[in-house]
Amino acid sequence: MTKSVFYHAGCPVCISAEHDILRLINTSEHAIEVVHLGTHRQRISEAEKAGVKSVPALVIDGGNVLHINFGASLEDVKK
Amino acid sequence: MTKSVFYHAGCPVCISAEHDILRLINTSEHAIEVVHLGTHRQRISEAEKAGVKSVPALVIDGGNVLHINFGASLEDVKK
């Protein structure tokens, strides 16, 4: 079981990507934690350290960051 | 069985994203066709019509385009 984290900020681009990703990925083999950075602001620094530059983004086990489309920059989420 | 098309152009960002996507997605339920636009240039217009602006990109059934990270713009691939 691998573990990925999907960071988003509730924007329409984020929600659309979340829907697509959760539908495509085999969640019986790949656990995905969904983190809304707008409501869980204490996790913004964690996302930043993982290399997230914009949301939505999927940080996969092994450390790669997949920035999927562009909803908002992490700088904008911080404001 | 749904059908998605992963367009790329052979760049390092493309190859890395392809590896991640193929590992995460349940390919027993979601067929993924991988198209290298550098070697299959006749399919560039198809990608453009599907809404691909840059590669790597995954066009999923239903029509949504997931632009995953940024390897090259489609304009650059056309050159």
Backbone of each chain as nested JSON, in Angstrom:
{
  "chains": [
    {"id": "A", "residues": [
      {"number": 1, "name": "MET", "atoms": {"N": [0.86, -1.19, 0.0], "CA": [0.0, 0.0, 0.0], "C": [0.894, 1.236, 0.0]}},
      {"number": 2, "name": "THR", "atoms": {"N": [0.808, 2.043, -1.025], "CA": [1.565, 3.289, -1.035], "C": [0.667, 4.403, -0.521]}},
      {"number": 3, "name": "LYS", "atoms": {"N": [1.275, 5.533, -0.215], "CA": [0.519, 6.628, 0.371], "C": [0.852, 7.918, -0.365]}},
      {"number": 4, "name": "SER", "atoms": {"N": [-0.174, 8.561, -0.904], "CA": [0.0, 9.843, -1.566], "C": [-0.862, 10.877, -0.864]}},
      {"number": 5, "name": "VAL", "atoms": {"N": [-0.482, 12.137, -1.024], "CA": [-1.267, 13.22, -0.433], "C": [-1.686, 14.178, -1.542]}},
      {"number": 6, "name": "PHE", "atoms": {"N": [-2.974, 14.41, -1.637], "CA": [-3.503, 15.348, -2.628], "C": [-3.815, 16.657, -1.907]}},
      {"number": 7, "name": "TYR", "atoms": {"N": [-3.049, 17.699, -2.234], "CA": [-3.265, 19.01, -1.623], "C": [-4.123, 19.862, -2.537]}},
      {"number": 8, "name": "HIS", "atoms": {"N": [-5.101, 20.527, -1.982], "CA": [-5.907, 21.428, -2.793], "C": [-6.381, 22.595, -1.942]}},
      {"number": 9, "name": "ALA", "atoms": {"N": [-7.113, 23.509, -2.558], "CA": [-7.566, 24.679, -1.813], "C": [-9.031, 24.972, -2.105]}},
      {"number": 10, "name": "GLY", "atoms": {"N": [-9.741, 23.961, -2.554], "CA": [-11.179, 24.118, -2.728], "C": [-11.632, 24.841, -3.981]}},
      {"number": 11, "name": "CYS", "atoms": {"N": [-10.674, 25.247, -4.822], "CA": [-11.038, 25.97, -6.042], "C": [-11.652, 25.005, -7.061]}},
      {"number": 12, "name": "PRO", "atoms": {"N": [-12.367, 25.517, -8.055], "CA": [-12.994, 24.633, -9.046], "C": [-12.0, 23.714, -9.765]}},
      {"number": 13, "name": "VAL", "atoms": {"N": [-10.814, 24.255, -10.098], "CA": [-9.788, 23.416, -10.747], "C": [-9.366, 22.281, -9.818]}},
      {"number": 14, "name": "CYS", "atoms": {"N": [-9.261, 22.619, -8.524], "CA": [-8.87, 21.606, -7.527], "C": [-9.915, 20.497, -7.423]}},
      {"number": 15, "name": "ILE", "atoms": {"N": [-11.163, 20.897, -7.332], "CA": [-12.239, 19.921, -7.133], "C": [-12.355, 19.005, -8.342]}},
      {"number": 16, "name": "SER", "atoms": {"N": [-12.239, 19.602, -9.522], "CA": [-12.309, 18.811, -10.754], "C": [-11.166, 17.799, -10.801]}},
      {"number": 17, "name": "ALA", "atoms": {"N": [-9.957, 18.255, -10.483], "CA": [-8.793, 17.358, -10.509], "C": [-8.925, 16.27, -9.45]}},
      {"number": 18, "name": "GLU", "atoms": {"N": [-9.431, 16.651, -8.283], "CA": [-9.608, 15.654, -7.207], "C": [-10.55, 14.548, -7.676]}},
      {"number": 19, "name": "HIS", "atoms": {"N": [-11.637, 14.955, -8.285], "CA": [-12.616, 13.987, -8.776], "C": [-11.965, 13.027, -9.777]}},
      {"number": 20, "name": "ASP", "atoms": {"N": [-11.211, 13.594, -10.716], "CA": [-10.576, 12.767, -11.755], "C": [-9.532, 11.828, -11.154]}},
      {"number": 21, "name": "ILE", "atoms": {"N": [-8.713, 12.37, -10.271], "CA": [-7.624, 11.572, -9.685], "C": [-8.177, 10.422, -8.84]}},
      {"number": 22, "name": "LEU", "atoms": {"N": [-9.176, 10.72, -8.04], "CA": [-9.721, 9.665, -7.172], "C": [-10.432, 8.592, -7.997]}},
      {"number": 23, "name": "ARG", "atoms": {"N": [-10.933, 8.987, -9.16], "CA": [-11.588, 8.009, -10.016], "C": [-10.568, 7.124, -10.731]}},
      {"number": 24, "name": "LEU", "atoms": {"N": [-9.445, 7.733, -11.127], "CA": [-8.455, 6.998, -11.922], "C": [-7.551, 6.106, -11.076]}},
      {"number": 25, "name": "ILE", "atoms": {"N": [-7.216, 6.593, -9.888], "CA": [-6.21, 5.871, -9.116], "C": [-6.843, 4.712, -8.363]}},
      {"number": 26, "name": "ASN", "atoms": {"N": [-6.104, 3.634, -8.348], "CA": [-6.544, 2.419, -7.684], "C": [-6.383, 2.591, -6.181]}},
      {"number": 27, "name": "THR", "atoms": {"N": [-7.458, 3.044, -5.526], "CA": [-7.333, 3.374, -4.105], "C": [-7.301, 2.141, -3.208]}},
      {"number": 28, "name": "SER", "atoms": {"N": [-7.443, 0.956, -3.798], "CA": [-7.251, -0.232, -2.965], "C": [-5.76, -0.54, -2.844]}},
      {"number": 29, "name": "GLU", "atoms": {"N": [-4.949, -0.002, -3.764], "CA": [-3.501, -0.207, -3.686], "C": [-2.757, 1.063, -3.287]}},
      {"number": 30, "name": "HIS", "atoms": {"N": [-3.387, 2.214, -3.558], "CA": [-2.725, 3.497, -3.286], "C": [-3.629, 4.357, -2.421]}},
      {"number": 31, "name": "ALA", "atoms": {"N": [-3.279, 4.482, -1.163], "CA": [-4.067, 5.338, -0.283], "C": [-3.811, 6.793, -0.63]}},
      {"number": 32, "name": "ILE", "atoms": {"N": [-4.873, 7.578, -0.701], "CA": [-4.722, 8.999, -0.987], "C": [-5.381, 9.798, 0.123]}},
      {"number": 33, "name": "GLU", "atoms": {"N": [-4.58, 10.62, 0.76], "CA": [-5.109, 11.539, 1.765], "C": [-5.387, 12.864, 1.068]}},
      {"number": 34, "name": "VAL", "atoms": {"N": [-6.587, 13.379, 1.243], "CA": [-6.944, 14.655, 0.633], "C": [-6.847, 15.742, 1.705]}},
      {"number": 35, "name": "VAL", "atoms": {"N": [-6.034, 16.758, 1.43], "CA": [-5.816, 17.836, 2.394], "C": [-6.241, 19.167, 1.781]}},
      {"number": 36, "name": "HIS", "atoms": {"N": [-7.204, 19.818, 2.39], "CA": [-7.668, 21.145, 1.957], "C": [-6.843, 22.177, 2.724]}},
      {"number": 37, "name": "LEU", "atoms": {"N": [-5.945, 22.846, 2.008], "CA": [-5.027, 23.773, 2.678], "C": [-5.718, 25.056, 3.131]}},
      {"number": 38, "name": "GLY", "atoms": {"N": [-6.896, 25.328, 2.565], "CA": [-7.636, 26.505, 3.013], "C": [-8.201, 26.302, 4.408]}},
      {"number": 39, "name": "THR", "atoms": {"N": [-8.593, 25.082, 4.702], "CA": [-9.184, 24.81, 6.02], "C": [-8.173, 24.161, 6.978]}},
      {"number": 40, "name": "HIS", "atoms": {"N": [-7.068, 23.647, 6.432], "CA": [-6.01, 23.081, 7.284], "C": [-4.717, 23.844, 7.018]}},
      {"number": 41, "name": "ARG", "atoms": {"N": [-4.73, 25.104, 7.4], "CA": [-3.633, 26.006, 7.066], "C": [-2.325, 25.606, 7.747]}},
      {"number": 42, "name": "GLN", "atoms": {"N": [-2.419, 24.868, 8.835], "CA": [-1.204, 24.438, 9.53], "C": [-0.419, 23.42, 8.705]}},
      {"number": 43, "name": "ARG", "atoms": {"N": [-1.003, 22.932, 7.621], "CA": [-0.284, 21.961, 6.789], "C": [0.331, 22.597, 5.538]}},
      {"number": 44, "name": "ILE", "atoms": {"N": [0.196, 23.912, 5.388], "CA": [0.783, 24.592, 4.227], "C": [2.305, 24.413, 4.212]}},
      {"number": 45, "name": "SER", "atoms": {"N": [2.941, 24.541, 5.379], "CA": [4.404, 24.432, 5.415], "C": [4.862, 23.019, 5.064]}},
      {"number": 46, "name": "GLU", "atoms": {"N": [4.082, 22.033, 5.447], "CA": [4.377, 20.636, 5.087], "C": [4.333, 20.466, 3.568]}},
      {"number": 47, "name": "ALA", "atoms": {"N": [3.302, 21.049, 2.95], "CA": [3.178, 20.961, 1.486], "C": [4.356, 21.65, 0.809]}},
      {"number": 48, "name": "GLU", "atoms": {"N": [4.712, 22.807, 1.349], "CA": [5.829, 23.578, 0.795], "C": [7.123, 22.768, 0.869]}},
      {"number": 49, "name": "LYS", "atoms": {"N": [7.362, 22.156, 2.019], "CA": [8.583, 21.342, 2.184], "C": [8.602, 20.164, 1.228]}},
      {"number": 50, "name": "ALA", "atoms": {"N": [7.416, 19.639, 0.906], "CA": [7.334, 18.501, -0.017], "C": [7.567, 18.928, -1.459]}},
      {"number": 51, "name": "GLY", "atoms": {"N": [7.6, 20.254, -1.707], "CA": [7.873, 20.731, -3.064], "C": [6.657, 21.211, -3.818]}},
      {"number": 52, "name": "VAL", "atoms": {"N": [5.542, 21.358, -3.117], "CA": [4.318, 21.835, -3.77], "C": [4.453, 23.331, -4.06]}},
      {"number": 53, "name": "LYS", "atoms": {"N": [4.26, 23.702, -5.324], "CA": [4.356, 25.111, -5.736], "C": [2.981, 25.703, -5.989]}},
      {"number": 54, "name": "SER", "atoms": {"N": [2.048, 24.837, -6.374], "CA": [0.682, 25.287, -6.674], "C": [-0.259, 24.14, -6.367]}},
      {"number": 55, "name": "VAL", "atoms": {"N": [-1.532, 24.487, -6.242], "CA": [-2.541, 23.449, -6.043], "C": [-3.475, 23.445, -7.245]}},
      {"number": 56, "name": "PRO", "atoms": {"N": [-4.072, 22.305, -7.569], "CA": [-3.939, 21.023, -6.904], "C": [-2.602, 20.345, -7.206]}},
      {"number": 57, "name": "ALA", "atoms": {"N": [-2.143, 19.541, -6.253], "CA": [-0.903, 18.794, -6.434], "C": [-1.0, 17.472, -5.69]}},
      {"number": 58, "name": "LEU", "atoms": {"N": [-0.387, 16.473, -6.282], "CA": [-0.363, 15.15, -5.661], "C": [1.086, 14.819, -5.323]}},
      {"number": 59, "name": "VAL", "atoms": {"N": [1.368, 14.668, -4.027], "CA": [2.707, 14.262, -3.604], "C": [2.667, 12.763, -3.415]}},
      {"number": 60, "name": "ILE", "atoms": {"N": [3.436, 12.057, -4.253], "CA": [3.349, 10.604, -4.203], "C": [4.483, 10.028, -3.392]}},
      {"number": 61, "name": "ASP", "atoms": {"N": [4.278, 8.799, -2.946], "CA": [5.318, 8.166, -2.144], "C": [6.569, 8.064, -2.994]}},
      {"number": 62, "name": "GLY", "atoms": {"N": [7.694, 8.346, -2.418], "CA": [8.927, 8.435, -3.177], "C": [9.306, 9.896, -3.33]}},
      {"number": 63, "name": "GLY", "atoms": {"N": [8.312, 10.779, -3.162], "CA": [8.62, 12.201, -3.069], "C": [8.291, 13.041, -4.287]}},
      {"number": 64, "name": "ASN", "atoms": {"N": [8.012, 12.391, -5.433], "CA": [7.677, 13.197, -6.62], "C": [6.408, 14.007, -6.382]}},
      {"number": 65, "name": "VAL", "atoms": {"N": [6.38, 15.193, -6.961], "CA": [5.193, 16.035, -6.883], "C": [4.595, 16.155, -8.281]}},
      {"number": 66, "name": "LEU", "atoms": {"N": [3.336, 15.799, -8.388], "CA": [2.627, 15.998, -9.649], "C": [1.728, 17.218, -9.485]}},
      {"number": 67, "name": "HIS", "atoms": {"N": [2.112, 18.31, -10.146], "CA": [1.25, 19.494, -10.174], "C": [0.252, 19.275, -11.295]}},
      {"number": 68, "name": "ILE", "atoms": {"N": [-1.012, 19.244, -10.951], "CA": [-2.04, 18.869, -11.918], "C": [-2.882, 20.1, -12.243]}},
      {"number": 69, "name": "ASN", "atoms": {"N": [-2.755, 20.563, -13.486], "CA": [-3.405, 21.812, -13.888], "C": [-2.96, 22.924, -12.93]}},
      {"number": 70, "name": "PHE", "atoms": {"N": [-3.668, 24.024, -12.916], "CA": [-3.241, 25.118, -12.054], "C": [-4.47, 25.792, -11.472]}},
      {"number": 71, "name": "GLY", "atoms": {"N": [-4.619, 25.679, -10.162], "CA": [-5.735, 26.347, -9.498], "C": [-5.271, 27.633, -8.842]}},
      {"number": 72, "name": "ALA", "atoms": {"N": [-4.22, 27.516, -8.02], "CA": [-3.69, 28.676, -7.311], "C": [-2.263, 28.368, -6.887]}},
      {"number": 73, "name": "SER", "atoms": {"N": [-1.453, 29.407, -6.806], "CA": [-0.089, 29.212, -6.317], "C": [-0.138, 29.026, -4.805]}},
      {"number": 74, "name": "LEU", "atoms": {"N": [0.865, 28.365, -4.274], "CA": [0.92, 28.186, -2.826], "C": [1.052, 29.552, -2.138]}},
      {"number": 75, "name": "GLU", "atoms": {"N": [1.716, 30.473, -2.815], "CA": [1.836, 31.833, -2.26], "C": [0.451, 32.459, -2.064]}},
      {"number": 76, "name": "ASP", "atoms": {"N": [-0.428, 32.231, -3.022], "CA": [-1.784, 32.787, -2.896], "C": [-2.579, 32.085, -1.798]}},
      {"number": 77, "name": "VAL", "atoms": {"N": [-2.346, 30.793, -1.644], "CA": [-3.045, 30.048, -0.596], "C": [-2.614, 30.551, 0.787]}},
      {"number": 78, "name": "LYS", "atoms": {"N": [-1.352, 30.985, 0.886], "CA": [-0.818, 31.469, 2.172], "C": [-1.468, 32.765, 2.634]}},
      {"number": 79, "name": "LYS", "atoms": {"N": [-1.959, 33.563, 1.684], "CA": [-2.476, 34.904, 2.035], "C": [-3.724, 34.84, 2.907]}}
    ]},
    {"id": "B", "residues": [
      {"number": 1, "name": "MET", "atoms": {"N": [-14.467, -0.34, -18.617], "CA": [-13.103, 0.057, -18.982], "C": [-13.131, 1.457, -19.581]}},
      {"number": 2, "name": "THR", "atoms": {"N": [-12.451, 2.381, -18.956], "CA": [-12.366, 3.717, -19.523], "C": [-11.066, 3.82, -20.314]}},
      {"number": 3, "name": "LYS", "atoms": {"N": [-10.964, 4.859, -21.095], "CA": [-9.8, 5.009, -21.967], "C": [-9.239, 6.425, -21.827]}},
      {"number": 4, "name": "SER", "atoms": {"N": [-7.985, 6.499, -21.473], "CA": [-7.312, 7.794, -21.381], "C": [-6.116, 7.782, -22.31]}},
      {"number": 5, "name": "VAL", "atoms": {"N": [-5.691, 8.974, -22.709], "CA": [-4.509, 9.086, -23.568], "C": [-3.493, 9.98, -22.873]}},
      {"number": 6, "name": "PHE", "atoms": {"N": [-2.294, 9.441, -22.713], "CA": [-1.203, 10.21, -22.108], "C": [-0.299, 10.705, -23.228]}},
      {"number": 7, "name": "TYR", "atoms": {"N": [-0.289, 12.026, -23.436], "CA": [0.558, 12.617, -24.47], "C": [1.854, 13.106, -23.855]}},
      {"number": 8, "name": "HIS", "atoms": {"N": [2.959, 12.814, -24.495], "CA": [4.23, 13.328, -24.002], "C": [5.153, 13.577, -25.187]}},
      {"number": 9, "name": "ALA", "atoms": {"N": [6.357, 14.063, -24.868], "CA": [7.3, 14.367, -25.945], "C": [8.698, 13.868, -25.615]}},
      {"number": 10, "name": "GLY", "atoms": {"N": [8.756, 12.902, -24.731], "CA": [10.041, 12.266, -24.456], "C": [10.966, 13.016, -23.517]}},
      {"number": 11, "name": "CYS", "atoms": {"N": [10.528, 14.181, -23.033], "CA": [11.389, 14.976, -22.148], "C": [11.47, 14.31, -20.762]}},
      {"number": 12, "name": "PRO", "atoms": {"N": [12.47, 14.674, -19.963], "CA": [12.61, 14.059, -18.636], "C": [11.367, 14.234, -17.764]}},
      {"number": 13, "name": "VAL", "atoms": {"N": [10.749, 15.421, -17.803], "CA": [9.529, 15.654, -17.016], "C": [8.418, 14.707, -17.473]}},
      {"number": 14, "name": "CYS", "atoms": {"N": [8.357, 14.512, -18.811], "CA": [7.336, 13.612, -19.378], "C": [7.534, 12.177, -18.908]}},
      {"number": 15, "name": "ILE", "atoms": {"N": [8.768, 11.721, -18.981], "CA": [9.072, 10.322, -18.653], "C": [8.8, 10.053, -17.176]}},
      {"number": 16, "name": "SER", "atoms": {"N": [9.193, 11.005, -16.343], "CA": [8.958, 10.874, -14.906], "C": [7.46, 10.813, -14.608]}},
      {"number": 17, "name": "ALA", "atoms": {"N": [6.694, 11.705, -15.235], "CA": [5.246, 11.731, -15.002], "C": [4.595, 10.459, -15.539]}},
      {"number": 18, "name": "GLU", "atoms": {"N": [5.068, 9.986, -16.689], "CA": [4.508, 8.754, -17.258], "C": [4.703, 7.593, -16.293]}},
      {"number": 19, "name": "HIS", "atoms": {"N": [5.91, 7.506, -15.749], "CA": [6.22, 6.432, -14.81], "C": [5.277, 6.489, -13.603]}},
      {"number": 20, "name": "ASP", "atoms": {"N": [5.095, 7.692, -13.065], "CA": [4.243, 7.856, -11.877], "C": [2.784, 7.539, -12.192]}},
      {"number": 21, "name": "ILE", "atoms": {"N": [2.31, 8.06, -13.308], "CA": [0.897, 7.882, -13.671], "C": [0.589, 6.402, -13.919]}},
      {"number": 22, "name": "LEU", "atoms": {"N": [1.471, 5.735, -14.639], "CA": [1.211, 4.324, -14.946], "C": [1.284, 3.454, -13.691]}},
      {"number": 23, "name": "ARG", "atoms": {"N": [2.053, 3.895, -12.713], "CA": [2.149, 3.143, -11.471], "C": [0.913, 3.367, -10.596]}},
      {"number": 24, "name": "LEU", "atoms": {"N": [0.397, 4.609, -10.617], "CA": [-0.727, 4.946, -9.735], "C": [-2.074, 4.479, -10.27]}},
      {"number": 25, "name": "ILE", "atoms": {"N": [-2.216, 4.555, -11.588], "CA": [-3.546, 4.306, -12.143], "C": [-3.792, 2.812, -12.305]}},
      {"number": 26, "name": "ASN", "atoms": {"N": [-4.987, 2.448, -11.989], "CA": [-5.403, 1.055, -12.07], "C": [-5.636, 0.692, -13.535]}},
      {"number": 27, "name": "THR", "atoms": {"N": [-4.6, 0.156, -14.167], "CA": [-4.701, -0.075, -15.603], "C": [-5.544, -1.305, -15.948]}},
      {"number": 28, "name": "SER", "atoms": {"N": [-6.021, -2.013, -14.931], "CA": [-6.954, -3.093, -15.255], "C": [-8.359, -2.522, -15.441]}},
      {"number": 29, "name": "GLU", "atoms": {"N": [-8.59, -1.321, -14.916], "CA": [-9.902, -0.673, -15.098], "C": [-9.835, 0.512, -16.042]}},
      {"number": 30, "name": "HIS", "atoms": {"N": [-8.635, 1.091, -16.19], "CA": [-8.485, 2.299, -17.004], "C": [-7.369, 2.077, -18.022]}},
      {"number": 31, "name": "ALA", "atoms": {"N": [-7.736, 1.888, -19.26], "CA": [-6.736, 1.711, -20.299], "C": [-6.06, 3.051, -20.576]}},
      {"number": 32, "name": "ILE", "atoms": {"N": [-4.761, 3.04, -20.674], "CA": [-4.028, 4.268, -20.973], "C": [-3.177, 4.052, -22.215]}},
      {"number": 33, "name": "GLU", "atoms": {"N": [-3.452, 4.854, -23.229], "CA": [-2.625, 4.834, -24.433], "C": [-1.55, 5.899, -24.272]}},
      {"number": 34, "name": "VAL", "atoms": {"N": [-0.313, 5.53, -24.481], "CA": [0.785, 6.49, -24.375], "C": [1.185, 6.918, -25.779]}},
      {"number": 35, "name": "VAL", "atoms": {"N": [1.128, 8.235, -26.027], "CA": [1.441, 8.761, -27.359], "C": [2.622, 9.732, -27.258]}},
      {"number": 36, "name": "HIS", "atoms": {"N": [3.695, 9.413, -27.951], "CA": [4.878, 10.276, -28.012], "C": [4.7, 11.199, -29.211]}},
      {"number": 37, "name": "LEU", "atoms": {"N": [4.442, 12.476, -28.93], "CA": [4.134, 13.411, -30.026], "C": [5.368, 13.773, -30.844]}},
      {"number": 38, "name": "GLY", "atoms": {"N": [6.549, 13.507, -30.284], "CA": [7.762, 13.77, -31.064], "C": [7.921, 12.765, -32.185]}},
      {"number": 39, "name": "THR", "atoms": {"N": [7.513, 11.539, -31.929], "CA": [7.674, 10.502, -32.947], "C": [6.365, 10.227, -33.71]}},
      {"number": 40, "name": "HIS", "atoms": {"N": [5.235, 10.701, -33.149], "CA": [3.945, 10.567, -33.837], "C": [3.363, 11.962, -34.048]}},
      {"number": 41, "name": "ARG", "atoms": {"N": [4.045, 12.696, -34.898], "CA": [3.709, 14.111, -35.08], "C": [2.332, 14.302, -35.7]}},
      {"number": 42, "name": "GLN", "atoms": {"N": [1.854, 13.292, -36.401], "CA": [0.526, 13.418, -37.024], "C": [-0.591, 13.455, -35.979]}},
      {"number": 43, "name": "ARG", "atoms": {"N": [-0.253, 13.176, -34.731], "CA": [-1.278, 13.202, -33.678], "C": [-1.261, 14.493, -32.859]}},
      {"number": 44, "name": "ILE", "atoms": {"N": [-0.377, 15.418, -33.224], "CA": [-0.315, 16.695, -32.499], "C": [-1.652, 17.437, -32.612]}},
      {"number": 45, "name": "SER", "atoms": {"N": [-2.241, 17.429, -33.806], "CA": [-3.502, 18.176, -33.982], "C": [-4.626, 17.547, -33.158]}},
      {"number": 46, "name": "GLU", "atoms": {"N": [-4.604, 16.232, -33.048], "CA": [-5.595, 15.54, -32.203], "C": [-5.451, 15.975, -30.745]}},
      {"number": 47, "name": "ALA", "atoms": {"N": [-4.213, 16.052, -30.274], "CA": [-3.975, 16.486, -28.89], "C": [-4.449, 17.923, -28.704]}},
      {"number": 48, "name": "GLU", "atoms": {"N": [-4.152, 18.751, -29.678], "CA": [-4.552, 20.158, -29.608], "C": [-6.074, 20.283, -29.538]}},
      {"number": 49, "name": "LYS", "atoms": {"N": [-6.761, 19.52, -30.37], "CA": [-8.233, 19.563, -30.364], "C": [-8.796, 19.091, -29.028]}},
      {"number": 50, "name": "ALA", "atoms": {"N": [-8.091, 18.165, -28.379], "CA": [-8.554, 17.647, -27.088], "C": [-8.329, 18.649, -25.968]}},
      {"number": 51, "name": "GLY", "atoms": {"N": [-7.574, 19.722, -26.263], "CA": [-7.358, 20.748, -25.247], "C": [-5.989, 20.707, -24.595]}},
      {"number": 52, "name": "VAL", "atoms": {"N": [-5.089, 19.896, -25.151], "CA": [-3.74, 19.807, -24.587], "C": [-2.97, 21.087, -24.915]}},
      {"number": 53, "name": "LYS", "atoms": {"N": [-2.454, 21.738, -23.878], "CA": [-1.683, 22.981, -24.051], "C": [-0.193, 22.725, -23.866]}},
      {"number": 54, "name": "SER", "atoms": {"N": [0.13, 21.712, -23.067], "CA": [1.528, 21.382, -22.802], "C": [1.61, 19.887, -22.517]}},
      {"number": 55, "name": "VAL", "atoms": {"N": [2.827, 19.376, -22.598], "CA": [3.046, 17.974, -22.253], "C": [3.96, 17.902, -21.035]}},
      {"number": 56, "name": "PRO", "atoms": {"N": [3.844, 16.865, -20.214], "CA": [2.922, 15.744, -20.346], "C": [1.492, 16.129, -19.969]}},
      {"number": 57, "name": "ALA", "atoms": {"N": [0.529, 15.436, -20.593], "CA": [-0.881, 15.668, -20.297], "C": [-1.645, 14.362, -20.451]}},
      {"number": 58, "name": "LEU", "atoms": {"N": [-2.633, 14.213, -19.598], "CA": [-3.481, 13.031, -19.656], "C": [-4.893, 13.474, -20.021]}},
      {"number": 59, "name": "VAL", "atoms": {"N": [-5.365, 13.028, -21.185], "CA": [-6.743, 13.329, -21.591], "C": [-7.589, 12.147, -21.165]}},
      {"number": 60, "name": "ILE", "atoms": {"N": [-8.507, 12.396, -20.237], "CA": [-9.271, 11.276, -19.704], "C": [-10.622, 11.182, -20.375]}},
      {"number": 61, "name": "ASP", "atoms": {"N": [-11.213, 10.014, -20.283], "CA": [-12.519, 9.822, -20.901], "C": [-13.487, 10.78, -20.221]}},
      {"number": 62, "name": "GLY", "atoms": {"N": [-14.312, 11.411, -21.003], "CA": [-15.156, 12.479, -20.493], "C": [-14.618, 13.819, -20.965]}},
      {"number": 63, "name": "GLY", "atoms": {"N": [-13.339, 13.815, -21.359], "CA": [-12.802, 14.99, -22.024], "C": [-11.902, 15.879, -21.192]}},
      {"number": 64, "name": "ASN", "atoms": {"N": [-11.894, 15.694, -19.875], "CA": [-11.019, 16.547, -19.06], "C": [-9.556, 16.322, -19.418]}},
      {"number": 65, "name": "VAL", "atoms": {"N": [-8.783, 17.392, -19.355], "CA": [-7.346, 17.3, -19.594], "C": [-6.617, 17.587, -18.294]}},
      {"number": 66, "name": "LEU", "atoms": {"N": [-5.784, 16.66, -17.887], "CA": [-4.933, 16.885, -16.714], "C": [-3.524, 17.2, -17.217]}},
      {"number": 67, "name": "HIS", "atoms": {"N": [-3.141, 18.47, -17.096], "CA": [-1.762, 18.847, -17.431], "C": [-0.926, 18.559, -16.192]}},
      {"number": 68, "name": "ILE", "atoms": {"N": [0.036, 17.68, -16.324], "CA": [0.792, 17.192, -15.174], "C": [2.209, 17.747, -15.237]}},
      {"number": 69, "name": "ASN", "atoms": {"N": [2.531, 18.639, -14.302], "CA": [3.819, 19.338, -14.343], "C": [3.97, 20.028, -15.701]}},
      {"number": 70, "name": "PHE", "atoms": {"N": [5.158, 20.415, -16.054], "CA": [5.321, 21.118, -17.322], "C": [6.622, 20.677, -17.956]}},
      {"number": 71, "name": "GLY", "atoms": {"N": [6.519, 20.015, -19.096], "CA": [7.713, 19.602, -19.819], "C": [7.985, 20.537, -20.971]}},
      {"number": 72, "name": "ALA", "atoms": {"N": [6.97, 20.751, -21.8], "CA": [7.113, 21.61, -22.975], "C": [5.719, 22.038, -23.415]}},
      {"number": 73, "name": "SER", "atoms": {"N": [5.633, 23.225, -23.997], "CA": [4.352, 23.662, -24.546], "C": [4.1, 22.911, -25.845]}},
      {"number": 74, "name": "LEU", "atoms": {"N": [2.831, 22.804, -26.207], "CA": [2.515, 22.131, -27.463], "C": [3.087, 22.92, -28.634]}},
      {"number": 75, "name": "GLU", "atoms": {"N": [3.164, 24.229, -28.48], "CA": [3.761, 25.072, -29.531], "C": [5.217, 24.678, -29.776]}},
      {"number": 76, "name": "ASP", "atoms": {"N": [5.937, 24.377, -28.693], "CA": [7.33, 23.965, -28.842], "C": [7.437, 22.571, -29.473]}},
      {"number": 77, "name": "VAL", "atoms": {"N": [6.481, 21.707, -29.142], "CA": [6.512, 20.357, -29.716], "C": [6.271, 20.43, -31.227]}},
      {"number": 78, "name": "LYS", "atoms": {"N": [5.462, 21.42, -31.651], "CA": [5.146, 21.571, -33.077], "C": [6.35, 21.955, -33.921]}},
      {"number": 79, "name": "LYS", "atoms": {"N": [7.331, 22.623, -33.302], "CA": [8.465, 23.157, -34.072], "C": [9.322, 22.057, -34.674]}}
    ]}
  ]
}
